Amino acid sequence: MSTPVYLLALHVAVIVSSVLLIVRSGRLSGPGPGPGPEAGADARVRDVLEAAYLRGGPGRAVNTALTGMCVDGRLIVAGQRGDHVTVRPGAVAHNAMERNVLEVLARTSRGPALHRALARGPAVRELGNSLSERGLSVSPRTIRVLTVWAGGQVVGCLLALLSVLIVPATLLGADPDTLTRPGSLLALLVPFTGVVIGFQRRPTRWQRVTDAGRRALGEFEREHPHTTSMVHLVAAYGAAGVTGEMLRRASRSAGRDGGLPTDDRGA
């Protein structure tokens, strides 16, 4: 393939991919596809696990479920790093996520392996699909497609940049001065722009939530304005975002209330 044809094909591919990626990802910040026919009045956040999923994705939902089971004593965390999890005898599950926790713990007690298995498990997929069908979040499949698309564009454009920079004699001629010519600079600018767009248009956590989902999440948080239970704190801020002061307030609240509120366990 001659140099002009190669550069033309490169420019067309990057421009078409970038435009389509911008258009497709731009729809994520809009109102979304709307609730499915079965949603009706159920286009709301049902419980703290759904709130956690909308706030932080599958990992946040898993952490929230594990926190609830640890707080009420059904799970025991041990090990120097707290990475060994066991089930207290007689522990029962209250929802699909917790049933999945018990199933996975029957195979492994290692914390990291447990978290990975749960985040990819059927309960999390069911949770995401339910929110998508009710119009509260973008479908997981759409997110996966856009994530792979954006990542592929970044990798492809980086390879194109390397091919132009490392093999100038092949693509731009043997004279190094050709790198300063407008046409040569354009050959570098187009794939560089493709890299930037690929990084910028990769779906973010908040883009996965539709406008209806944001409204429903806001209503859920207004219904629980002063909740200090560990489960709600992890759902709202993530495990890493819970501060020492939050932990002290949660401990005082648990002492007054006598344990974990029932609605913290999900539906």
Phi and psi in degrees as a GROMACS rama.xvg file:
@    title "Ramachandran Plot"
@    xaxis  label "Phi"
@    yaxis  label "Psi"
@TYPE xy
-71.6961  160.128  SER-2
-58.9901  -48.8721  THR-3
-59.4066  -40.9346  PRO-4
-65.7343  -41.9923  VAL-5
-59.8523  -48.2563  TYR-6
-65.4947  -38.6276  LEU-7
-63.4367  -45.4843  LEU-8
-62.6799  -39.8213  ALA-9
-62.0944  -47.1517  LEU-10
-63.123  -44.5517  HIS-11
-62.8066  -45.1875  VAL-12
-62.1961  -45.1849  ALA-13
-66.591  -43.47  VAL-14
-65.4868  -45.7613  ILE-15
-63.3712  -46.5971  VAL-16
-61.1804  -42.5692  SER-17
-65.9871  -43.5286  SER-18
-63.217  -46.4513  VAL-19
-64.4613  -38.7782  LEU-20
-65.0948  -41.3429  LEU-21
-63.1877  -45.8734  ILE-22
-63.9567  -47.2759  VAL-23
-68.0687  -43.3954  ARG-24
-72.5575  -26.9246  SER-25
-63.4159  -26.3261  GLY-26
-70.8012  -18.0418  ARG-27
-66.1148  -32.5627  LEU-28
-84.603  0.172483  SER-29
-87.085  -162.194  GLY-30
-71.1721  -11.5062  PRO-31
85.4383  179.908  GLY-32
-74.802  -10.5075  PRO-33
86.798  157.575  GLY-34
-66.9183  151.622  PRO-35
-72.3884  174.094  GLY-36
-64.5633  -22.6074  PRO-37
-89.2738  -2.5126  GLU-38
-73.4279  -60.8064  ALA-39
55.3573  -129.065  GLY-40
-74.4544  -0.965191  ALA-41
-90.4933  12.3432  ASP-42
-79.2186  62.3516  ALA-43
-144.08  167.222  ARG-44
-83.7409  119.43  VAL-45
-78.5506  -39.0745  ARG-46
-153.977  -178.284  ASP-47
-69.5472  -26.8797  VAL-48
-67.8204  -40.3065  LEU-49
-66.4898  -39.2488  GLU-50
-61.8074  -41.0563  ALA-51
-64.0512  -41.848  ALA-52
-62.3651  -43.7584  TYR-53
-67.5498  -35.1015  LEU-54
-73.9772  -41.5723  ARG-55
-139.175  7.98298  GLY-56
84.0261  -169.6  GLY-57
-56.5229  -42.5338  PRO-58
-61.66  -40.2589  GLY-59
-65.9066  -39.2916  ARG-60
-64.1662  -41.3592  ALA-61
-63.1264  -46.521  VAL-62
-60.95  -37.3949  ASN-63
-66.1269  -44.1822  THR-64
-63.2637  -44.209  ALA-65
-64.6377  -38.9567  LEU-66
-61.4091  -44.6635  THR-67
-60.4365  -41.0124  GLY-68
-73.6997  -27.4531  MET-69
-76.0025  -41.7325  CYS-70
-62.1567  -40.8604  VAL-71
-91.2352  8.51882  ASP-72
88.7203  3.33558  GLY-73
-76.3945  -24.9819  ARG-74
-116.408  145.56  LEU-75
-120.339  124.13  ILE-76
-103.28  127.26  VAL-77
-136.314  -172.158  ALA-78
92.3633  154.712  GLY-79
-60.211  -35.237  GLN-80
-101.243  7.20094  ARG-81
66.8943  31.3319  GLY-82
-108.353  16.7792  ASP-83
-119.103  116.899  HIS-84
-117.366  130.529  VAL-85
-128.91  161.164  THR-86
-99.4338  131.793  VAL-87
-70.2819  136.113  ARG-88
-54.331  135.928  PRO-89
86.6667  -0.677547  GLY-90
-65.7308  138.486  ALA-91
-124.331  156.51  VAL-92
-95.4637  146.349  ALA-93
-109.252  -6.53987  HIS-94
-158.111  176.517  ASN-95
-61.9605  -38.6513  ALA-96
-62.4843  -43.9604  MET-97
-69.8195  -33.1659  GLU-98
-62.7365  -39.8984  ARG-99
-64.6967  -36.687  ASN-100
-59.2518  -48.2625  VAL-101
-64.9392  -36.8348  LEU-102
-65.1003  -44.0599  GLU-103
-69.1219  -37.2764  VAL-104
-67.6073  -18.4394  LEU-105
-71.3934  -17.7104  ALA-106
-105.342  -31.6461  ARG-107
-150.18  148.308  THR-108
-114.929  2.5208  SER-109
-76.8276  127.332  ARG-110
-55.7706  -52.4453  GLY-111
-59.8482  -43.1727  PRO-112
-65.3108  -38.0997  ALA-113
-61.0732  -46.3674  LEU-114
-64.0871  -43.9268  HIS-115
-62.1668  -44.3105  ARG-116
-64.3239  -39.3344  ALA-117
-70.1522  -40.9717  LEU-118
-63.4797  -26.7165  ALA-119
-103.196  6.13835  ARG-120
-82.3339  173.935  GLY-121
-66.6599  -31.7608  PRO-122
-66.6721  -41.243  ALA-123
-68.2862  -40.829  VAL-124
-62.0801  -42.1879  ARG-125
-63.167  -39.5246  GLU-126
-63.4278  -46.5871  LEU-127
-64.4774  -41.5614  GLY-128
-64.9716  -38.4842  ASN-129
-63.5921  -44.5487  SER-130
-64.455  -37.6493  LEU-131
-67.3786  -43.9486  SER-132
-63.9362  -29.155  GLU-133
-90.576  5.71587  ARG-134
77.9947  17.2671  GLY-135
-94.6908  -19.7672  LEU-136
-145.134  161.94  SER-137
-74.0742  145.403  VAL-138
-61.5107  140.239  SER-139
-55.7208  -33.8738  PRO-140
-64.2803  -42.6323  ARG-141
-62.0032  -40.9059  THR-142
-63.3504  -43.4066  ILE-143
-62.7689  -43.2176  ARG-144
-61.6745  -47.1165  VAL-145
-67.9094  -35.4841  LEU-146
-64.6549  -46.0624  THR-147
-65.7116  -40.7116  VAL-148
-59.6862  -51.9924  TRP-149
-62.5751  -43.1888  ALA-150
-63.8046  -41.037  GLY-151
-63.6422  -37.6256  GLY-152
-66.4942  -40.405  GLN-153
-61.1509  -48.1982  VAL-154
-63.4346  -44.991  VAL-155
-62.2158  -42.7497  GLY-156
-70.6923  -33.7254  CYS-157
-64.8171  -41.1378  LEU-158
-63.835  -38.6328  LEU-159
-64.6593  -41.1494  ALA-160
-61.4899  -43.8636  LEU-161
-63.1997  -39.1823  LEU-162
-64.4542  -35.1976  SER-163
-75.2217  -36.4599  VAL-164
-81.2957  -38.2923  LEU-165
-84.4869  -31.1892  ILE-166
-119.103  56.881  VAL-167
-63.2519  -29.852  PRO-168
-64.4535  -29.7204  ALA-169
-82.4811  -40.9465  THR-170
-97.2973  -32.5991  LEU-171
-121.503  1.02169  LEU-172
100.166  161.34  GLY-173
-76.2128  -21.9214  ALA-174
-75.4675  118.272  ASP-175
-59.5983  -25.0715  PRO-176
-64.6847  -17.9584  ASP-177
-66.4077  -20.4367  THR-178
-66.1316  -20.0289  LEU-179
-93.7299  -3.55387  THR-180
-75.3694  151.066  ARG-181
-54.2855  -43.4252  PRO-182
-63.7286  -36.8199  GLY-183
-70.2269  -40.6859  SER-184
-62.6832  -36.3754  LEU-185
-64.3677  -37.5221  LEU-186
-62.4716  -29.1033  ALA-187
-85.716  -35.3866  LEU-188
-67.6223  -40.7265  LEU-189
-62.8391  -53.0896  VAL-190
-66.3567  -31.3618  PRO-191
-63.1183  -42.5672  PHE-192
-62.3902  -37.8283  THR-193
-61.6725  -37.5293  GLY-194
-63.6237  -46.3789  VAL-195
-60.902  -45.4997  VAL-196
-64.6346  -40.8328  ILE-197
-58.9318  -42.0524  GLY-198
-68.5501  -43.079  PHE-199
-70.4069  -33.7242  GLN-200
-95.3624  5.1154  ARG-201
-65.3475  130.704  ARG-202
-56.6471  128.882  PRO-203
-90.6388  168.491  THR-204
-60.3285  -42.5114  ARG-205
-75.4611  -25.3217  TRP-206
-69.155  -17.6703  GLN-207
-74.3126  -9.76459  ARG-208
-103.602  130.887  VAL-209
-78.3766  171.617  THR-210
-59.0996  -41.5743  ASP-211
-62.1753  -38.4484  ALA-212
-64.8903  -39.079  GLY-213
-65.2249  -41.4954  ARG-214
-63.9098  -44.2074  ARG-215
-64.0882  -39.4251  ALA-216
-66.1917  -40.2301  LEU-217
-61.9405  -40.8891  GLY-218
-64.5301  -40.7535  GLU-219
-61.9936  -42.2295  PHE-220
-70.9431  -30.634  GLU-221
-70.2434  -28.6782  ARG-222
-74.6647  -18.505  GLU-223
-127.311  61.8921  HIS-224
-71.0541  -28.3912  PRO-225
-121.826  26.3105  HIS-226
-70.4016  127.914  THR-227
-120.847  12.1951  THR-228
-67.0734  150.789  SER-229
-59.2859  -36.0047  MET-230
-62.2298  -47.4743  VAL-231
-67.5163  -35.6404  HIS-232
-64.8012  -43.942  LEU-233
-65.4067  -40.4203  VAL-234
-62.0228  -37.7841  ALA-235
-82.4588  -38.7501  ALA-236
-116.845  -10.9752  TYR-237
83.0044  159.346  GLY-238
-60.5427  -38.9103  ALA-239
-75.3913  -17.2998  ALA-240
-93.9515  -1.78748  GLY-241
-83.076  118.444  VAL-242
-88.104  169.91  THR-243
-61.0013  -39.6771  GLY-244
-64.1742  -38.9054  GLU-245
-62.228  -40.8929  MET-246
-62.7959  -40.9798  LEU-247
-65.0363  -41.8523  ARG-248
-64.1614  -40.4374  ARG-249
-63.5878  -39.5823  ALA-250
-65.48  -42.0091  SER-251
-64.4173  -40.9382  ARG-252
-64.621  -43.0288  SER-253
-62.8557  -36.2027  ALA-254
-66.8336  -36.0874  GLY-255
-74.1932  -41.1592  ARG-256
-86.5675  -12.1486  ASP-257
80.5653  19.7186  GLY-258
135.737  -162.753  GLY-259
-81.5752  128.048  LEU-260
-58.8519  146.712  PRO-261
-64.9249  -33.6367  THR-262
-73.5732  -11.4497  ASP-263
-72.7971  -12.5829  ASP-264
-88.4577  0.51926  ARG-265
85.7453  -177.022  GLY-266
